[in-house]
Amino acid sequence: MKEEGGSAVNFGEIMKMLVPVLIACIAWLLGQVTSFSTRLTKIEGQMPALITPEGVPTDSPISAERRQRQKEELLDKIYDLQMRVKLLEQKEKDK
């Protein structure tokens, strides 16, 4: 199958050249799979900190602190309103 001028296609030589490229591609692909697996394991490890087993999102320390502060403010306002109502009722009673 040789032509004159030396431009014969030798598939054996082409395969010898492609084998290292294919091996490098497979190695890169395996590295990507390992990296993805590591990232997935890390995310799964952090999931319990974000969602309870019942599927309810958990609070971050910042949002829990804010919620507690709002709760205390609301309780103070409720207490204040209850005292005002009692005073008004007492005032009406005294008339």
C-alpha positions in Angstrom: 0.0 0.0 0.0 2.9 2.3 -0.3 2.7 5.1 -2.8 5.6 6.6 -4.4 6.7 9.8 -2.6 6.5 8.2 0.9 3.0 9.4 1.9 1.7 6.0 2.9 -0.9 5.9 5.7 0.3 3.6 8.5 -2.6 3.0 11.0 -0.2 1.3 13.4 1.8 4.4 13.8 -1.3 6.5 14.2 -2.6 4.2 16.9 0.8 4.4 18.7 0.5 8.2 18.7 -3.1 8.2 19.9 -2.7 5.8 22.8 -0.9 8.3 25.1 -3.6 10.9 24.2 -6.3 8.5 25.1 -4.6 7.5 28.3 -4.3 11.2 29.3 -8.0 11.8 28.5 -9.0 8.8 30.7 -6.7 10.0 33.5 -8.2 13.5 33.3 -11.8 12.0 33.3 -11.0 9.9 36.4 -9.6 13.0 38.2 -12.8 14.9 37.4 -14.9 12.0 38.8 -12.8 11.9 41.9 -13.1 15.7 42.4 -16.9 15.5 41.9 -17.2 12.7 44.3 -15.2 14.6 46.9 -17.4 17.7 46.5 -20.6 15.7 46.7 -19.4 14.0 49.9 -18.6 17.4 51.4 -22.0 18.7 50.5 -23.8 15.7 51.8 -21.8 16.0 55.0 -23.0 19.5 55.5 -26.7 18.7 54.7 -27.6 17.7 58.3 -26.5 21.2 59.4 -28.9 22.8 56.9 -32.0 20.5 57.0 -33.4 18.4 59.8 -34.3 14.7 59.2 -37.9 15.9 59.0 -37.0 18.1 56.1 -37.3 21.4 58.0 -34.5 24.0 57.3 -32.5 24.8 60.3 -31.6 28.3 61.5 -28.3 29.9 61.1 -27.0 31.5 64.3 -27.6 34.9 62.9 -31.3 34.2 62.0 -31.9 32.4 65.3 -30.6 35.5 67.2 -32.7 37.9 65.2 -35.8 35.7 65.7 -35.1 35.6 69.4 -34.7 39.4 69.5 -38.0 39.9 67.6 -39.8 37.5 69.9 -38.6 39.4 73.0 -39.7 42.7 71.4 -43.1 41.3 70.6 -43.5 39.9 74.2 -42.6 43.3 75.6 -45.2 45.0 73.4 -47.8 42.4 74.3 -47.1 42.9 78.0 -47.3 46.7 77.5 -50.7 46.4 75.7 -52.0 44.1 78.4 -51.1 46.6 81.1 -52.8 49.4 79.1 -55.9 47.3 78.8 -55.9 46.6 82.5 -55.5 50.2 83.3 -58.3 51.2 81.0 -60.6 48.6 82.5 -59.7 49.8 85.9 -60.4 53.4 84.9 -63.8 52.4 83.5 -64.5 50.4 86.7 -63.7 53.4 88.9 -66.2 55.7 87.1 
